[in-house]
Amino acid sequence: MEPIIRLQDVQFEYLSFEGEEIAALNGVTLDIQKGEFVVIIGHNGSGKSTLAKHLNALLRPSSGVVWIKGMDTRDEDKLWEIRQTAGMVFQNPDNQLVATVVEEDVAFGPENLGLPPEEIQRRVAEALKAVGMQEYAQAAPHYLSGGQKQRVAIAGILAMKPEIIVLDEPTAMLDPVGRREVMETVKYLNKHEGITVVHITHYMEEAVDADRVIVMEQGKIVLQGTPQEVFSQVEVLKEIGLDVPQVTELAYRLRAEGLDVPLNVLKVEEMVDAICRL
């Protein structure tokens, strides 16, 4: 099956304030399948947000190619269709809310598509239901919590009927409750709506339910695999300045003390089971 996202040897350079050319992406090759839930991690400056913006054609490669559902992001005539296919959710929900009423905000995208009013109304209702915000349809966005605002922002993308959602650190500005709300919404959309999800985060716990975790460093993919495969390489991750989920860190320390605990433990329930087996 043809990947819904394909990057081939993607390079991206930008000019620093001193006029120096800096490589933000350095030969990235990556395939993502339709319906996959991929999490990309890496410390600040690793290139993960730059990569995210390439998936929506907000940035285009200096060299190499990015295809979104077979469309080349360098093709100016395809930009509108690419951005309908791959919706983007950013870090600060306040920067994405444009109206004074929730349902009007969600309707903004479909209205710009020139859809008939009945279709817009149907899409808004479906999108709000999908993110669990239908009871707030008439609410003012500025009265909502951070997590609720981010779910409204996601609903605004859903109303455009994308096949891919790219989330660039959408929980970075949220408290633990808001982060949980957003992640539950994202996982629901992936599993029940079949939407391909690319989630950029620096919270390792948000990666444990992914189909695949990709680790970036200095503009390159340095590690990828299932969460168990990636997070079991604790020392490799620590060497590049990344943490692991807290449960995995505990397993790592218990092993250092001589206890036979598997390193691929990611969840509390798995740790309880492992300890009971000792």
Kinemage of the C-alpha trace (Angstrom):
@kinemage 1
@onewidth
@group {chain A} dominant
@subgroup {mainchain}
@vectorlist {calphas} color= white
{ca met a 1} P 0.000 0.000 0.000
{ca glu a 2} L 1.286 3.471 -0.903
{ca pro a 3} L 2.178 5.479 2.241
{ca ile a 4} L -0.082 8.466 2.896
{ca ile a 5} L 3.039 10.465 3.862
{ca arg a 6} L 6.413 9.950 2.205
{ca leu a 7} L 9.625 11.937 2.643
{ca gln a 8} L 12.652 11.179 0.504
{ca asp a 9} L 16.060 12.579 1.524
{ca val a 10} L 14.549 15.863 2.751
{ca gln a 11} L 16.920 18.734 3.500
{ca phe a 12} L 15.861 22.102 4.864
{ca glu a 13} L 18.186 24.989 5.574
{ca tyr a 14} L 17.477 28.402 7.042
{ca leu a 15} L 19.632 31.497 7.524
{ca ser a 16} L 20.663 32.468 11.053
{ca phe a 17} L 20.746 36.113 12.179
{ca glu a 18} L 24.443 36.072 11.306
{ca gly a 19} L 23.659 34.967 7.742
{ca glu a 20} L 24.929 31.443 8.341
{ca glu a 21} L 23.101 28.566 6.622
{ca ile a 22} L 21.863 26.044 9.204
{ca ala a 23} L 20.435 22.605 8.385
{ca ala a 24} L 17.202 22.017 10.321
{ca leu a 25} L 16.508 18.769 8.437
{ca asn a 26} L 19.395 16.708 7.177
{ca gly a 27} L 18.465 13.892 4.801
{ca val a 28} L 15.173 12.712 6.344
{ca thr a 29} L 13.558 9.693 4.664
{ca leu a 30} L 10.295 8.484 6.178
{ca asp a 31} L 7.097 6.624 5.234
{ca ile a 32} L 3.887 6.853 7.275
{ca gln a 33} L 0.979 4.557 6.473
{ca lys a 34} L -2.697 5.529 6.387
{ca gly a 35} L -4.266 5.156 9.841
{ca glu a 36} L -0.918 5.042 11.659
{ca phe a 37} L -0.354 6.874 14.979
{ca val a 38} L 3.215 8.175 14.921
{ca val a 39} L 4.872 10.155 17.720
{ca ile a 40} L 8.000 12.204 17.024
{ca ile a 41} L 10.253 13.118 19.946
{ca gly a 42} L 13.500 15.031 20.266
{ca his a 43} L 14.890 17.897 22.320
{ca asn a 44} L 14.537 21.543 21.259
{ca gly a 45} L 16.312 22.184 17.981
{ca ser a 46} L 16.245 18.547 16.863
{ca gly a 47} L 14.114 19.364 13.802
{ca lys a 48} L 10.819 17.790 14.833
{ca ser a 49} L 8.690 20.957 14.485
{ca thr a 50} L 10.381 21.793 11.180
{ca leu a 51} L 9.472 18.302 9.989
{ca ala a 52} L 5.856 18.805 11.132
{ca lys a 53} L 5.524 21.983 9.070
{ca his a 54} L 6.699 20.112 5.973
{ca leu a 55} L 3.757 17.705 6.306
{ca asn a 56} L 1.294 20.569 5.802
{ca ala a 57} L 3.426 22.361 3.179
{ca leu a 58} L 3.906 25.337 5.502
{ca leu a 59} L 7.558 24.718 4.732
{ca arg a 60} L 8.922 23.076 1.618
{ca pro a 61} L 12.234 21.243 1.342
{ca ser a 62} L 15.439 22.876 0.188
{ca ser a 63} L 16.091 19.545 -1.524
{ca gly a 64} L 14.438 16.143 -1.505
{ca val a 65} L 10.698 15.522 -1.839
{ca val a 66} L 7.654 15.375 0.460
{ca trp a 67} L 4.556 13.617 -0.854
{ca ile a 68} L 1.205 13.887 0.943
{ca lys a 69} L -1.220 11.298 -0.436
{ca gly a 70} L 0.878 11.251 -3.605
{ca met a 71} L 0.937 15.054 -3.956
{ca asp a 72} L 4.315 16.786 -4.155
{ca thr a 73} L 4.393 19.712 -1.692
{ca arg a 74} L 6.553 21.674 -4.164
{ca asp a 75} L 3.606 21.796 -6.596
{ca glu a 76} L 1.934 25.196 -6.067
{ca asp a 77} L -1.269 23.947 -7.703
{ca lys a 78} L -1.628 21.235 -5.050
{ca leu a 79} L -1.115 23.357 -1.905
{ca trp a 80} L -4.817 23.882 -1.169
{ca glu a 81} L -5.560 20.165 -1.555
{ca ile a 82} L -2.519 19.191 0.547
{ca arg a 83} L -3.627 21.469 3.384
{ca gln a 84} L -7.126 20.012 3.255
{ca thr a 85} L -5.625 16.512 3.459
{ca ala a 86} L -3.215 17.287 6.323
{ca gly a 87} L -4.628 19.519 9.048
{ca met a 88} L -2.264 21.214 11.509
{ca val a 89} L -2.781 21.839 15.235
{ca phe a 90} L -0.278 24.100 16.978
{ca gln a 91} L 1.028 24.594 20.492
{ca asn a 92} L -1.050 27.590 21.609
{ca pro a 93} L -4.817 27.080 21.149
{ca asp a 94} L -5.477 30.818 21.589
{ca asn a 95} L -3.611 31.470 18.331
{ca gln a 96} L -6.013 29.177 16.434
{ca leu a 97} L -9.368 30.454 17.695
{ca val a 98} L -10.817 33.152 15.430
{ca ala a 99} L -14.458 33.574 16.512
{ca thr a 100} L -16.332 34.569 19.677
{ca val a 101} L -18.572 31.478 19.677
{ca val a 102} L -17.309 27.885 19.582
{ca glu a 103} L -19.494 26.637 16.715
{ca glu a 104} L -18.634 29.700 14.614
{ca asp a 105} L -14.954 29.002 15.177
{ca val a 106} L -15.330 25.384 14.043
{ca ala a 107} L -17.314 26.574 11.002
{ca phe a 108} L -14.539 28.919 9.863
{ca gly a 109} L -12.661 26.315 7.806
{ca pro a 110} L -15.672 24.782 6.022
{ca glu a 111} L -16.976 28.274 5.225
{ca asn a 112} L -13.685 29.036 3.494
{ca leu a 113} L -14.169 25.884 1.432
{ca gly a 114} L -17.364 27.445 0.074
{ca leu a 115} L -19.581 24.622 1.330
{ca pro a 116} L -23.380 25.025 1.513
{ca pro a 117} L -24.756 26.063 4.954
{ca glu a 118} L -26.422 22.674 5.595
{ca glu a 119} L -23.132 20.834 5.012
{ca ile a 120} L -21.234 23.286 7.254
{ca gln a 121} L -23.792 22.794 10.023
{ca arg a 122} L -23.514 19.016 9.746
{ca arg a 123} L -19.707 19.077 9.785
{ca val a 124} L -19.577 21.394 12.799
{ca ala a 125} L -21.944 19.170 14.773
{ca glu a 126} L -19.970 16.012 13.861
{ca ala a 127} L -16.608 17.621 14.683
{ca leu a 128} L -17.747 18.899 18.080
{ca lys a 129} L -19.228 15.515 18.914
{ca ala a 130} L -15.988 13.756 17.903
{ca val a 131} L -13.968 15.843 20.392
{ca gly a 132} L -16.631 15.746 23.121
{ca met a 133} L -17.397 19.481 22.979
{ca gln a 134} L -20.943 19.514 21.577
{ca glu a 135} L -22.413 20.937 24.800
{ca tyr a 136} L -20.131 23.986 24.440
{ca ala a 137} L -21.277 24.877 20.908
{ca gln a 138} L -22.692 28.252 22.028
{ca ala a 139} L -19.934 29.003 24.548
{ca ala a 140} L -17.335 31.756 24.223
{ca pro a 141} L -13.905 30.168 23.622
{ca his a 142} L -12.125 32.516 26.047
{ca tyr a 143} L -14.143 31.026 28.934
{ca leu a 144} L -12.900 27.492 28.204
{ca ser a 145} L -9.978 25.709 29.833
{ca gly a 146} L -6.759 25.186 27.885
{ca gly a 147} L -7.626 21.563 27.152
{ca gln a 148} L -11.111 22.498 25.956
{ca lys a 149} L -9.719 25.243 23.699
{ca gln a 150} L -7.307 22.772 22.137
{ca arg a 151} L -10.156 20.312 21.528
{ca val a 152} L -12.108 23.101 19.791
{ca ala a 153} L -9.027 23.810 17.660
{ca ile a 154} L -8.907 20.105 16.732
{ca ala a 155} L -12.640 20.217 15.911
{ca gly a 156} L -11.952 23.125 13.561
{ca ile a 157} L -9.457 20.936 11.698
{ca leu a 158} L -11.825 17.932 11.718
{ca ala a 159} L -14.579 19.992 10.107
{ca met a 160} L -12.306 20.273 7.064
{ca lys a 161} L -12.422 16.451 6.765
{ca pro a 162} L -8.643 15.841 6.778
{ca glu a 163} L -7.174 12.365 6.418
{ca ile a 164} L -4.115 13.391 8.455
{ca ile a 165} L -3.783 15.474 11.603
{ca val a 166} L -0.340 16.845 12.459
{ca leu a 167} L -0.074 18.026 16.067
{ca asp a 168} L 2.933 20.195 16.908
{ca glu a 169} L 3.296 19.978 20.711
{ca pro a 170} L -0.442 20.616 21.282
{ca thr a 171} L -0.204 19.857 25.026
{ca ala a 172} L 2.896 21.941 25.814
{ca met a 173} L 0.904 24.814 27.347
{ca leu a 174} L -1.675 22.663 29.158
{ca asp a 175} L -1.973 21.341 32.697
{ca pro a 176} L -2.121 17.540 33.299
{ca val a 177} L -5.933 17.470 33.013
{ca gly a 178} L -5.863 19.373 29.718
{ca arg a 179} L -3.105 17.116 28.376
{ca arg a 180} L -5.145 14.022 29.216
{ca glu a 181} L -8.266 15.457 27.537
{ca val a 182} L -6.384 16.258 24.343
{ca met a 183} L -4.568 12.912 24.185
{ca glu a 184} L -7.785 10.948 24.756
{ca thr a 185} L -9.335 12.916 21.885
{ca val a 186} L -6.366 12.285 19.589
{ca lys a 187} L -6.325 8.547 20.321
{ca tyr a 188} L -10.093 8.317 19.750
{ca leu a 189} L -9.815 10.048 16.363
{ca asn a 190} L -7.044 7.674 15.331
{ca lys a 191} L -8.668 4.438 16.476
{ca his a 192} L -12.335 5.171 15.737
{ca glu a 193} L -12.240 7.689 12.875
{ca gly a 194} L -9.210 6.170 11.122
{ca ile a 195} L -7.360 9.489 10.951
{ca thr a 196} L -3.602 9.288 10.485
{ca val a 197} L -1.932 11.089 13.405
{ca val a 198} L 1.546 12.590 13.556
{ca his a 199} L 2.086 13.877 17.086
{ca ile a 200} L 5.150 15.924 18.045
{ca thr a 201} L 5.735 16.070 21.797
{ca his a 202} L 8.318 16.320 24.549
{ca tyr a 203} L 6.143 14.378 27.020
{ca met a 204} L 7.371 10.799 26.813
{ca glu a 205} L 4.192 9.400 28.411
{ca glu a 206} L 2.232 10.632 25.376
{ca ala a 207} L 4.219 8.260 23.162
{ca val a 208} L 3.492 4.965 24.924
{ca asp a 209} L 0.280 4.233 22.972
{ca ala a 210} L 1.720 5.126 19.547
{ca asp a 211} L 2.134 2.606 16.748
{ca arg a 212} L 5.617 3.986 16.150
{ca val a 213} L 7.992 6.387 17.885
{ca ile a 214} L 10.532 8.388 15.886
{ca val a 215} L 13.493 10.020 17.609
{ca met a 216} L 15.145 13.036 16.004
{ca glu a 217} L 18.538 14.583 16.692
{ca gln a 218} L 20.344 17.299 14.720
{ca gly a 219} L 17.803 17.165 11.910
{ca lys a 220} L 18.068 13.407 11.438
{ca ile a 221} L 16.035 10.355 12.422
{ca val a 222} L 18.337 8.502 14.796
{ca leu a 223} L 15.956 5.875 16.154
{ca gln a 224} L 12.506 4.503 15.350
{ca gly a 225} L 10.344 1.541 16.259
{ca thr a 226} L 7.505 0.568 18.563
{ca pro a 227} L 7.386 2.365 21.927
{ca gln a 228} L 8.764 -0.787 23.577
{ca glu a 229} L 11.673 -0.971 21.123
{ca val a 230} L 12.577 2.706 21.412
{ca phe a 231} L 12.158 3.281 25.138
{ca ser a 232} L 14.009 0.095 26.098
{ca gln a 233} L 17.138 1.871 24.760
{ca val a 234} L 17.346 4.056 27.846
{ca glu a 235} L 21.051 4.833 27.670
{ca val a 236} L 20.900 5.797 23.979
{ca leu a 237} L 18.043 8.220 24.692
{ca lys a 238} L 19.815 9.698 27.719
{ca glu a 239} L 22.950 10.273 25.645
{ca ile a 240} L 21.008 12.594 23.326
{ca gly a 241} L 19.345 14.402 26.234
{ca leu a 242} L 15.939 12.719 26.280
{ca asp a 243} L 13.983 11.207 29.137
{ca val a 244} L 11.959 8.003 29.065
{ca pro a 245} L 8.497 7.373 30.550
{ca gln a 246} L 8.659 7.355 34.373
{ca val a 247} L 7.789 3.673 34.601
{ca thr a 248} L 10.598 2.804 32.175
{ca glu a 249} L 13.007 4.934 34.217
{ca leu a 250} L 12.000 2.992 37.332
{ca ala a 251} L 12.597 -0.311 35.512
{ca tyr a 252} L 16.025 0.942 34.412
{ca arg a 253} L 16.993 1.840 37.983
{ca leu a 254} L 15.691 -1.437 39.412
{ca arg a 255} L 17.774 -3.337 36.869
{ca ala a 256} L 20.809 -1.295 37.919
{ca glu a 257} L 20.183 -2.592 41.454
{ca gly a 258} L 20.213 -6.165 40.164
{ca leu a 259} L 16.482 -6.849 39.928
{ca asp a 260} L 15.287 -8.791 36.873
{ca val a 261} L 12.729 -6.277 35.587
{ca pro a 262} L 12.173 -6.016 31.792
{ca leu a 263} L 13.287 -2.716 30.265
{ca asn a 264} L 10.367 -2.504 27.842
{ca val a 265} L 7.876 -1.714 30.631
{ca leu a 266} L 5.871 1.410 29.736
{ca lys a 267} L 2.783 1.462 31.955
{ca val a 268} L 2.081 1.234 35.670
{ca glu a 269} L 0.059 -1.977 35.249
{ca glu a 270} L 2.987 -3.614 33.451
{ca met a 271} L 5.355 -2.571 36.241
{ca val a 272} L 3.038 -3.969 38.925
{ca asp a 273} L 2.887 -7.257 37.041
{ca ala a 274} L 6.674 -7.355 36.601
{ca ile a 275} L 7.310 -6.697 40.301
{ca cys a 276} L 4.772 -9.360 41.335
{ca arg a 277} L 6.680 -11.881 39.219
{ca leu a 278} L 9.965 -11.253 41.054
